[in-house]
Amino acid sequence: MRMSNRWLDLARLAPVMYPKEATRCRSLDDWLDFFRIVNPARHDALGDAYASAQLFQVLLAAARAQGVESAKEVLQAASAGRWLTP
């Protein structure tokens, strides 16, 4: 069954937005540590979703600083293979 939901892979977006940090940030935990996002409930579905949402907020703020105004525009850029740099 093919899912029609749109999704954004933060594991691909974060390194593109922060290429210098990508050499040492490989996992979600690495990125959370880098941005000082604390989430003691990691490694279960709800905890991981919450941590991902917090990371997305950070990445979306960085995109906004570059003129992107919405999550929709980030998704469109990701779909087009067009990435932003800080």
Backbone bond lengths (Angstrom), bond angles and torsions (degrees), N, CA, C in turn:
res aa  C-N    CA-C-N  psi(-1)  N-CA   C-N-CA  omega(-1)  CA-C   N-CA-C  phi
1 M - - - 1.447 - - 1.527 108.95 -
2 R 1.271 116.74 128.94 1.461 122.27 179.21 1.524 109.88 -90.37
3 M 1.327 115.60 130.58 1.468 120.20 178.77 1.521 109.08 -91.35
4 S 1.311 115.52 139.85 1.457 119.47 -179.19 1.527 112.06 -100.93
5 N 1.314 117.48 3.99 1.460 119.88 179.64 1.520 110.17 -68.54
6 R 1.324 116.04 141.60 1.461 121.44 175.64 1.512 107.73 -83.51
7 W 1.308 116.54 145.60 1.461 119.92 178.81 1.506 109.00 -145.97
8 L 1.304 115.00 159.66 1.448 122.93 179.23 1.517 107.57 -130.56
9 D 1.299 117.13 125.22 1.460 122.10 -179.16 1.521 109.18 -86.59
10 L 1.320 117.21 104.35 1.461 121.27 -179.74 1.517 111.72 -65.21
11 A 1.322 117.26 -25.69 1.468 120.71 177.49 1.524 111.14 -66.13
12 R 1.326 117.32 -22.56 1.467 121.17 175.30 1.519 111.82 -95.33
13 L 1.325 116.51 -34.03 1.457 119.90 -177.78 1.524 111.87 -72.23
14 A 1.312 117.96 -45.79 1.468 120.93 -176.54 1.529 112.55 -56.60
15 P 1.333 119.51 -47.71 1.464 118.73 179.70 1.530 113.97 -65.02
16 V 1.313 116.82 -29.14 1.457 119.32 178.79 1.522 109.82 -74.24
17 M 1.316 116.57 -38.20 1.459 120.91 179.28 1.531 111.62 -72.08
18 Y 1.330 116.02 -32.25 1.468 121.91 -177.22 1.530 109.67 -131.66
19 P 1.335 117.97 70.29 1.464 120.70 -173.75 1.528 114.31 -63.31
20 K 1.318 118.29 -34.60 1.472 119.68 179.37 1.520 111.15 -64.58
21 E 1.322 116.68 -39.76 1.448 121.02 -179.17 1.528 112.04 -75.20
22 A 1.322 116.90 -20.80 1.466 121.21 -177.01 1.518 112.88 -63.39
23 T 1.329 117.40 -21.37 1.463 118.90 179.09 1.518 111.72 -68.51
24 R 1.343 116.57 -26.12 1.463 118.68 179.36 1.528 113.30 -114.19
25 C 1.314 117.82 -11.87 1.464 122.21 178.83 1.517 108.72 -106.40
26 R 1.289 116.31 104.64 1.477 120.46 -177.53 1.526 112.66 -112.28
27 S 1.320 117.02 -32.04 1.460 120.39 -175.48 1.521 110.33 -111.26
28 L 1.309 116.12 169.79 1.457 120.47 176.09 1.529 109.65 -58.10
29 D 1.321 116.98 -42.38 1.465 119.82 179.05 1.525 111.55 -60.26
30 D 1.325 117.23 -39.76 1.473 120.48 177.96 1.522 111.28 -61.05
31 W 1.337 116.20 -45.99 1.463 120.03 -179.63 1.529 111.00 -66.62
32 L 1.326 117.20 -39.58 1.462 119.97 177.46 1.520 110.37 -61.61
33 D 1.323 116.96 -43.25 1.464 120.66 177.57 1.529 110.65 -62.34
34 F 1.325 117.04 -44.82 1.456 120.71 -178.66 1.527 111.46 -58.29
35 F 1.317 116.99 -43.52 1.457 121.20 -178.34 1.532 112.64 -89.65
36 R 1.326 116.55 5.31 1.476 122.75 178.98 1.535 111.50 58.02
37 I 1.307 115.58 41.17 1.457 121.60 175.56 1.522 107.14 -92.13
38 V 1.320 115.77 117.03 1.461 121.26 -177.56 1.519 109.18 -98.24
39 N 1.317 115.39 128.20 1.457 120.41 177.75 1.525 108.26 -148.19
40 P 1.331 118.24 96.57 1.464 120.82 -177.61 1.526 113.78 -71.56
41 A 1.312 118.03 -9.70 1.466 121.03 -177.29 1.517 112.19 -99.35
42 R 1.329 117.65 30.84 1.468 120.49 -178.40 1.522 111.53 -69.52
43 H 1.303 114.26 162.71 1.461 125.36 175.19 1.525 113.53 72.00
44 D 1.318 116.19 27.76 1.462 121.30 163.46 1.531 105.71 -137.37
45 A 1.289 117.62 165.07 1.466 120.71 -171.07 1.523 112.56 -57.39
46 L 1.318 117.52 -48.45 1.455 119.78 -177.66 1.524 111.29 -68.30
47 G 1.325 117.12 -42.76 1.462 120.85 179.39 1.517 112.16 -62.64
48 D 1.327 116.76 -42.28 1.458 120.58 179.19 1.530 111.65 -67.85
49 A 1.334 116.75 -38.30 1.466 119.86 177.33 1.521 110.60 -64.47
50 Y 1.321 116.77 -41.16 1.462 121.13 179.02 1.525 110.84 -65.14
51 A 1.321 116.74 -44.31 1.466 120.91 178.62 1.523 110.55 -62.99
52 S 1.324 117.20 -41.60 1.466 120.81 178.47 1.520 111.23 -64.07
53 A 1.327 116.96 -39.36 1.463 120.78 178.39 1.524 110.88 -63.82
54 Q 1.326 116.79 -40.72 1.461 119.99 178.38 1.527 110.98 -65.29
55 L 1.328 116.42 -42.41 1.461 120.02 177.71 1.523 110.32 -63.78
56 F 1.321 117.63 -41.40 1.457 120.76 178.43 1.524 110.79 -59.94
57 Q 1.316 117.85 -39.02 1.464 120.90 178.12 1.532 110.65 -59.70
58 V 1.323 117.03 -41.40 1.466 121.21 178.55 1.530 110.18 -64.81
59 L 1.329 116.48 -46.53 1.460 120.54 -179.00 1.526 111.26 -66.57
60 L 1.323 116.94 -37.03 1.462 120.35 178.12 1.532 110.40 -65.79
61 A 1.327 117.68 -38.70 1.468 120.59 177.13 1.527 110.42 -62.94
62 A 1.329 117.14 -40.18 1.467 120.56 177.54 1.525 110.40 -64.81
63 A 1.322 117.11 -39.87 1.464 120.62 177.78 1.527 110.54 -65.39
64 R 1.319 116.68 -40.51 1.466 120.25 178.64 1.523 111.02 -61.93
65 A 1.320 116.01 -36.48 1.466 119.94 178.32 1.520 110.91 -63.15
66 Q 1.334 116.98 -19.39 1.459 121.94 178.47 1.527 112.25 -101.33
67 G 1.324 116.23 10.60 1.451 119.50 175.47 1.510 116.13 100.60
68 V 1.309 118.55 -1.91 1.458 121.34 176.68 1.523 107.26 -82.54
69 E 1.314 117.03 129.62 1.460 120.42 -171.69 1.521 115.40 -101.58
70 S 1.330 118.93 -11.20 1.457 118.23 -175.15 1.523 111.26 -153.01
71 A 1.322 113.79 162.80 1.457 120.08 174.43 1.525 110.13 -62.02
72 K 1.314 116.62 -34.37 1.469 121.23 178.28 1.530 110.62 -59.15
73 E 1.330 117.08 -42.77 1.465 120.39 178.75 1.527 111.51 -66.37
74 V 1.327 117.48 -35.64 1.468 120.24 175.96 1.520 109.24 -63.90
75 L 1.332 117.01 -43.86 1.468 120.79 178.15 1.524 111.09 -62.45
76 Q 1.324 116.96 -41.13 1.463 119.99 178.90 1.528 110.66 -64.46
77 A 1.317 117.20 -41.90 1.459 120.72 178.48 1.524 110.13 -64.04
78 A 1.318 115.98 -41.96 1.471 120.01 179.27 1.526 110.75 -63.75
79 S 1.317 116.84 -42.99 1.463 120.74 179.34 1.515 112.01 -63.43
80 A 1.327 116.25 -35.48 1.461 120.99 -178.82 1.524 111.87 -81.82
81 G 1.339 116.74 -5.60 1.458 119.49 -176.62 1.512 112.60 74.89
82 R 1.333 116.87 16.16 1.457 123.38 -178.70 1.518 107.61 -101.13
83 W 1.313 115.21 121.48 1.458 119.63 -175.92 1.521 111.06 -118.70
84 L 1.291 114.57 155.58 1.456 122.57 179.30 1.514 109.03 -99.41
85 T 1.280 116.83 159.40 1.467 120.86 173.76 1.509 108.74 -130.19
86 P 1.357 117.16 145.04 1.459 118.58 -178.47 1.514 112.37 -70.96
